[in-house]
Amino acid sequence: MEEVIFYVGQGDPTDKQSQESYAFAQSVHGSRQLQMFRNADCAKNGAAFTGVGIGEKAFIASPNKALINVYSFGKDGIDQRMPVPEQVNCLAVLKMNTSPSDQSLNKPSYRTPWLLAAGSKTGKVYIWDILSGELIFAKDVHYQSITKIAFSKCGTFLITGSEDSRCLIFKTIELVSIFNKDHDTNVKPYMSITDHTLPVTDFYVSNGLINDVSLYTVSIDSTLRVYNITTRQLMHTFVLSSSIECVTVDPCGRNMYLGLTNGQIRVVPMFKVNNMNLERAGKFGEILTVPNDPELQNTLTAHDSAVSQLEVSLDGMSLISGDVNGNVYVSDITSKQIVRSFKISTAITHISAIVCPEEAIKNDLVADKRSRLLPPLKRVLQGLDQVSYEVNVEIPEAQTHSDISFQHWLDAQASDELSFKIGTTSSTGTTTTTSSEDGQKLAKLSTAYAELKAKYDELLADHRALL
Amino acid sequence: MSLPVAVVIQQLQEPDSVVPILKSLYTNLNALCHSKAEANHLVSRTLNLMSAHLAYKKWCGVVITEVLVKNYEILSGSGLKFVNALLKILETANQSTDIKLFNATVRCLNKVCDEIRGKPTLTREILTPKLPVIIQLYLNTLDLNPELIIESLYNLMSHHPTTFRPFANKLNSRLVEYLKLDFSSFPSTLKFHISRTYALLPIIEKTDADKVWSNKLNGVINEIVDILSIFKDLIDFSQDSELLSLISNPVFKVIDDARIFPFLQIDISKPETLLQLSTRLETLFSLLVGFISTSLGMCVKFPLGKVISLMEIIFSINTHYLPVKRDIRDEKAKALTRSITIKIQESSLPILNALTTTFQGPMIIYLTNILLVLETSIPMNKKAVDSEEVLNNEQFTTKLLSTVSKILQLVQLYQEPQQLVRFVEAALILVEPRINVNGSSSSNIDKANNTKKTKKKNSQAIPMADLLSHSHLFDGEIPAETIDTVRTFVNSVITRTELPSTQHYKIMRYLIIEAVKSTHFSYNNSMSSELKRLLINAVTYPGFEKVSLLPIVSSIMGDDPLISVFNNPRFPPVPQLIDKSVESDSEEEEEEEETTVLPETNVLSDILNKRTFEYANDTVDTDGKRLKTEQKVPQIHLQDQSESISSLKYQPQDVLKFKESDTPKVAAKSPHQVSNETNTSKHIPVTQMSLTPSHASTDAGEASGDESDFEMPQIDIDGDSDQE
């Protein structure tokens, strides 16, 4: 098993062709560099990765052009350049399998995600169906630049955060049901968050049952707000003393990690001890002031400049953080020590951590171009006819469990043998022997065998007597 | 106990029974390689058996070969001999050949091919030269066991499309022959193998295989719509303009050359000819499912919108909403038309299932449309679901519910519960207690009751007497398949949507009654896992709930781990630091400390690259090169859980104000300080998990001398001592 981090930089604004910009896929726990992507730079949150290994893709939005660059794992250079209607800031992809299925399917040679969502500088949200290249949603939803766009892990919600201090939550099914007769192109958000007073810089959507999905939003206004998406209620507000740039949460919701503008990473525990019992921090709807931490009990101080990206490792024991100086640190959360560090020349704009099996990295066969390339993304929203909707897809193969157990196979053979012996089915056209002849032959052999056995017994007895 | 190889060889001369030999060979397979002479002897005896006259001996040789080829040395040395011997048996196979011998030979040959495939030299030397002969022989013997042979040919074609090319036309014609037979009455596995092999045939094309595939698929779809358009003459389509426009859409125009089947001969005056419609459509639906679920190993352009529109057409041809044409006056023809439409809808449901499995995400685009269309096939009587009709078409309703639940599983949240109400009602009708008397019988009961008053002995009432006095004897049994499907459907619904109160309470009532019944009538008070899952989901997804279901579920299955966690909620333990200086001074404890491993940290680091964390600062520059920085690896002392119990340490006392905690102060310094500390400091932080309240209370019990179930973890001192 391998835990891999992807990190992308902002790129040098003077380097128009992004010649000096690289993105990396790096092992968290080893020193192995798995992949380097050339000419890869993006604005904050402007990249999306489908996974690690051959068949996976990376989408990186160019920071100074109306382009989305598509990379294939195993290939350093840009695989496809997709022109888009305007320059986009942030990207998110949604995989094909939105929920676990009963039937197991083998992964096709190329994993194509289903939806690509992008947020632009002008506050517009675009959604493309990657399988057909169709632009299925394009709408101005924010007044200012969108800072982050993401799907909830189950794909039910699309969430956008913007510099206009708002955070909007849409239901994916409403955005994509383009062939529904009652489909309203003027889709209203499922929930609109207007509690922040300054630009929303980042948010985190928790995992879990749909009733328990929480949204953690952070802003330059130094607040962290926690919402329950299903009930649309603000559960907690945490006020810090410094602007918050990024947020991530422990996989089981024990701690929140906040990247601050002053370079500190603040750990905010979600539980407190009350008479030997652990209690959730704060009452419902309460505003909690997180005091300064002069003794740095709950603060990681690895970075010298504003922390731009945060991610927690699989085991919840390591924190991966990136700053505007291009440093990426993997820190042990409990000891607050830096375990590993990487550096690129420009501000870190994207970090994501993905776990994959060792075999995924070893395989080095790149599929042919026809399977690899995606249909070009359409730039105009056009009324699509239901009947003519086609998807480019490699049909996955059902997992076959052909390896029946030996015991099962043996039972089948025993059953066949039995039917041979009892002669229910008349056997073979090549043989002319009848069953009566067989019987006679068998009787003859049995007699011969009995005689032989008797002689053998006699000889054995004699032999023993001699000894 | 397995027999020695020498004994096996001896027995192979005249085998009494092959089963013990097979067992011995399987267990001794690797030991065979130790003695090459014995292995050769074994092979030659097996080959002798295969060339014997008796079918039984041949069969013995074949099944022994199937085991022997698992040994690579035998396969590489004698693979070709085995293949030749097997082909010789196949060559002589005909209708009079024992089918068991034939099946075993084909399976063994497939096994040999599978074992050789992927090994370049063996493939070049054995498989590639023999493959055309194998395919040819398979095609010749197709009729002996079509299911097995078509499956084998499918595997050969998918792995060796180029070698298969010369035989593709012959296979295609053989498959079409089968399709034109009474395909709908074939066993379902044979249908499956024929359709997927037909769908895979374009793989052999040298160029533009995807286009050929696409043309074939479109041909099947268009042919289906062409047959569906025949219903124009049976059902009045004029009342549904959308259906008319869909069915006459030019994309569904059939190209005559691409037709698989000849035209149907239907005569309204002979209503039984109408049955051809459903059988032909069923065949074509099977082919379509084959196209949807068979992987070609390449990217294809799938007309998803076209197939969904096709489904809309199929479910719009519905006699609940569209009347049968007035010119058809024959009641038999009318009844047949109604039943055929339901039959067609039923046989088309596998298409939706296959689409959902294959495409998942893109199907969400159509989710609302599909549910709307499927909803129309639930029979209604005025405003309520027609229970009699639902029960009459139980098989169809069950399949429909299964499909709906599969489609619903595409999303985690579906906030249009009104669309699901009819399905829920139909599902509950299916699992309601049934009485095995039809409407006419029940009217007879009434009659019988009335006639009693006349004091005349009515002979008609005698058979009804049992029904009146012992009605429980006439309770119909609900098929297990129906119960399973309904439960799966209910599970999908309650976890995704908040149903209206009526349906919600009906479902909850059903669940509780079933759970109580199941535990009561079970010897060990158990219930099926499906029902358990349902009850747990009813608690975890409360939906419309004024009174919690949790107490009832806890009473019924309080021992369930999930329900226990629900009733005794606990928070996850928080990783914490403990200063080494806090630890006990005693030597014994120190020793223990050195030799124990904290589970979480080390187990995970073992998994990740099978190495412990390297506490070294590695820097990677822009070129991706690793810059080495000199830093000593600090010793990490990990504390055992037992230690943690005696020194409970928690997070800061109050998160609100973040007071200083009572825990020993832990280093949280600048990177430089950290770096210095890792080299020199004796106060090395220790990673430790704090405890949940339940553990804490256990410890308190121990301290006060109470007995406790808590067990100290066993420490393997020797095992980990060298990790330090």
Contacts between the chains, C-beta under 8 A, distances in Angstrom:
chain1	res1	chain2	res2	distance
A	1	B	607	5.4
A	1	B	608	6.0
A	1	B	609	7.8
A	2	B	608	7.2
A	2	B	609	7.0
A	3	B	608	6.0
A	20	B	622	7.5
A	22	B	622	6.4
A	22	B	624	7.1
A	24	B	620	7.3
A	24	B	624	6.1
A	26	B	620	6.9
A	27	B	609	7.6
A	28	B	608	7.7
A	29	B	605	7.0
A	29	B	608	4.4
A	29	B	609	5.4
A	29	B	611	7.5
A	29	B	613	7.0
A	29	B	614	7.9
A	30	B	609	5.1
A	30	B	611	7.6
A	31	B	618	5.6
A	31	B	626	5.5
A	33	B	620	7.0
A	33	B	624	5.1
A	33	B	626	7.7
A	36	B	624	5.3
A	94	B	361	6.9
A	95	B	361	7.1
A	96	B	359	7.4
A	96	B	360	5.2
A	96	B	361	4.3
A	96	B	362	7.5
A	97	B	360	4.9
A	97	B	361	7.0
A	98	B	360	6.0
A	98	B	361	5.4
A	98	B	364	6.7
A	98	B	410	5.9
A	98	B	411	6.7
A	98	B	412	7.6
A	99	B	360	7.8
A	99	B	409	5.6
A	99	B	410	6.0
A	99	B	411	6.9
A	99	B	412	6.1
A	101	B	357	6.2
A	101	B	360	6.9
A	101	B	409	7.1
A	102	B	406	7.9
A	102	B	409	8.0
A	103	B	357	5.2
A	105	B	357	7.2
A	105	B	358	7.8
A	106	B	295	7.8
A	108	B	295	7.2
A	109	B	297	7.3
A	110	B	299	7.3
A	114	B	360	7.8
A	114	B	361	3.4
A	114	B	362	6.2
A	115	B	361	7.2
A	129	B	362	7.0
A	129	B	365	7.7
A	131	B	362	6.0
A	136	B	365	7.9
A	154	B	412	4.2
A	154	B	413	8.0
A	155	B	361	7.5
A	155	B	412	7.5
A	156	B	411	6.6
A	156	B	412	4.9
A	156	B	413	4.8
A	171	B	413	7.5
A	171	B	415	7.5
A	172	B	364	7.3
A	173	B	364	5.8
A	173	B	367	6.6
A	173	B	368	7.6
A	173	B	411	6.2
A	173	B	414	7.8
A	176	B	364	6.2
A	176	B	365	5.1
A	177	B	364	7.8
A	177	B	365	6.2
A	177	B	366	8.0
A	177	B	367	7.2
A	177	B	368	5.6
A	177	B	369	8.0
A	178	B	365	6.4
A	179	B	305	7.5
A	179	B	308	8.0
A	179	B	365	6.3
A	179	B	366	6.2
A	179	B	369	6.0
A	180	B	368	4.8
A	180	B	369	5.9
A	181	B	369	7.8
A	182	B	368	7.9
A	209	B	540	6.3
A	209	B	541	7.3
A	210	B	412	4.7
A	210	B	413	4.9
A	210	B	496	7.9
A	211	B	540	7.8
A	211	B	541	6.6
A	230	B	413	7.7
A	252	B	572	4.4
A	253	B	572	7.5
A	254	B	571	7.6
A	254	B	572	5.4
A	254	B	574	5.2
A	254	B	575	7.9
A	255	B	574	7.3
A	268	B	655	7.5
A	269	B	574	6.7
A	269	B	651	4.8
A	269	B	652	7.1
A	269	B	655	5.6
A	270	B	655	7.9
A	271	B	571	5.4
A	271	B	574	6.5
A	271	B	651	6.3
A	271	B	655	7.5
A	272	B	651	6.6
A	272	B	652	7.2
A	272	B	653	6.9
A	272	B	654	5.8
A	272	B	655	4.2
A	272	B	656	7.5
A	273	B	650	4.0
A	273	B	651	6.2
A	273	B	652	7.9
A	273	B	653	5.9
A	276	B	648	7.7
A	276	B	693	6.3
A	276	B	696	5.2
A	276	B	697	7.7
A	276	B	700	8.0
A	277	B	693	4.9
A	278	B	570	7.9
A	278	B	571	4.5
A	278	B	574	8.0
A	278	B	650	7.5
A	278	B	692	7.1
A	278	B	693	6.0
A	280	B	571	7.6
A	281	B	655	3.9
A	281	B	656	7.3
A	282	B	655	7.0
A	282	B	656	6.6
A	288	B	655	7.1
A	288	B	656	5.6
A	289	B	656	7.6
A	290	B	658	6.5
A	291	B	657	6.1
A	291	B	658	4.8
A	293	B	658	6.7
A	295	B	660	7.1
A	295	B	665	6.9
A	295	B	668	7.3
A	296	B	668	3.8
A	296	B	669	6.6
A	297	B	652	6.9
A	297	B	658	7.9
A	297	B	660	7.3
A	297	B	661	7.2
A	297	B	665	7.5
A	297	B	666	7.2
A	297	B	668	6.0
A	298	B	652	7.3
A	298	B	658	6.9
A	298	B	668	7.7
A	299	B	668	6.1
A	300	B	668	7.3
A	301	B	668	7.2
A	301	B	669	6.9
A	301	B	670	5.2
A	301	B	671	7.0
A	302	B	671	5.3
A	314	B	604	7.7
A	315	B	600	6.9
A	315	B	604	4.4
A	316	B	575	7.3
A	317	B	575	6.3
A	317	B	600	7.3
A	317	B	601	6.4
A	317	B	604	7.1
A	317	B	687	7.7
A	332	B	613	7.3
A	332	B	615	7.9
A	332	B	687	7.8
A	333	B	575	6.3
A	334	B	575	4.6
A	334	B	576	6.5
A	334	B	577	5.1
A	334	B	685	6.9
A	334	B	687	4.9
A	335	B	577	6.3
A	335	B	666	7.9
A	335	B	667	7.6
A	335	B	685	4.4
A	335	B	687	6.8
A	336	B	666	7.9
A	336	B	667	7.0
A	336	B	668	4.8
A	336	B	669	7.8
A	336	B	674	6.8
A	337	B	615	6.6
A	337	B	674	5.0
A	337	B	678	6.4
A	337	B	685	7.9
A	338	B	617	6.2
A	338	B	671	5.9
A	338	B	674	6.7
A	338	B	675	7.9
A	339	B	613	6.2
A	339	B	614	7.5
A	339	B	615	6.2
A	339	B	616	8.0
A	340	B	614	7.9
A	340	B	616	7.7
A	340	B	617	7.3
A	340	B	618	5.3
A	341	B	617	5.8
A	341	B	618	6.6
A	341	B	619	5.2
A	341	B	620	7.8
A	342	B	618	7.8
A	342	B	619	6.8
A	342	B	620	4.1
A	343	B	619	5.9
A	343	B	620	6.4
A	343	B	621	6.1
A	343	B	622	7.2
A	344	B	622	5.2
A	345	B	622	5.2
A	368	B	298	7.9
A	370	B	210	7.8
A	370	B	298	6.6
A	370	B	299	6.0
A	371	B	298	5.6
A	371	B	299	4.4
A	385	B	305	7.3
A	386	B	305	4.8
A	386	B	308	6.9
A	386	B	309	6.1
A	387	B	246	7.8
A	387	B	249	5.8
A	387	B	251	5.4
A	387	B	305	5.1
A	387	B	306	5.5
A	387	B	309	4.8
A	388	B	251	6.9
A	388	B	305	6.0
A	388	B	306	7.6
A	389	B	303	7.8
A	389	B	304	5.8
A	389	B	305	3.1
A	389	B	306	7.9
A	389	B	365	7.9
A	390	B	301	5.1
A	390	B	302	6.4
A	390	B	303	5.2
A	390	B	304	6.6
A	390	B	305	6.9
A	390	B	306	7.9
A	391	B	301	7.4
A	391	B	302	5.2
A	391	B	304	5.1
A	391	B	359	7.0
A	391	B	362	5.5
A	392	B	299	5.6
A	392	B	300	7.4
A	392	B	301	5.6
A	392	B	302	7.8
A	393	B	299	6.7
A	393	B	300	6.9
A	393	B	302	5.8
A	393	B	359	7.1
A	394	B	295	7.2
A	394	B	296	7.7
A	394	B	297	7.4
A	394	B	298	6.5
A	394	B	299	4.9
A	394	B	300	7.2
A	395	B	292	7.4
A	395	B	293	7.1
A	395	B	294	6.7
A	395	B	295	4.8
A	395	B	296	6.5
A	395	B	300	6.7
A	395	B	302	7.4
A	395	B	358	5.8
A	396	B	295	6.2
A	396	B	358	6.7
A	397	B	295	3.8
A	398	B	293	6.7
A	406	B	26	5.7
A	410	B	19	6.4
A	410	B	22	6.0
A	410	B	23	6.5
A	410	B	26	7.9
A	413	B	18	6.9
A	413	B	19	6.4
A	413	B	22	6.4
A	413	B	63	5.4
A	413	B	104	8.0
A	414	B	19	4.9
A	416	B	59	7.1
A	416	B	100	4.7
A	416	B	104	7.1
A	417	B	17	6.6
A	417	B	18	6.0
A	417	B	19	6.4
A	417	B	59	7.9
A	419	B	100	6.7
A	420	B	55	7.5
A	420	B	56	4.8
A	420	B	59	6.7
A	420	B	98	7.9
A	420	B	100	6.9
A	421	B	56	8.0
A	425	B	98	6.4
A	425	B	99	7.2
A	425	B	100	7.2
A	426	B	98	8.0
A	427	B	54	7.6
A	427	B	55	4.1
A	427	B	56	6.7
A	427	B	98	4.7
A	427	B	101	7.8
A	428	B	53	7.9
A	428	B	54	7.0
A	428	B	55	3.2
A	428	B	58	7.5
A	428	B	96	7.6
A	428	B	97	6.5
A	428	B	98	5.2
A	428	B	101	6.9
A	429	B	92	7.9
A	429	B	94	6.4
A	429	B	96	3.4
A	429	B	97	5.8
A	430	B	53	6.0
A	430	B	55	7.3
A	430	B	92	6.3
A	430	B	97	8.0
A	431	B	53	5.0
A	431	B	54	5.5
A	431	B	55	6.2
A	433	B	53	7.7
A	433	B	54	7.0
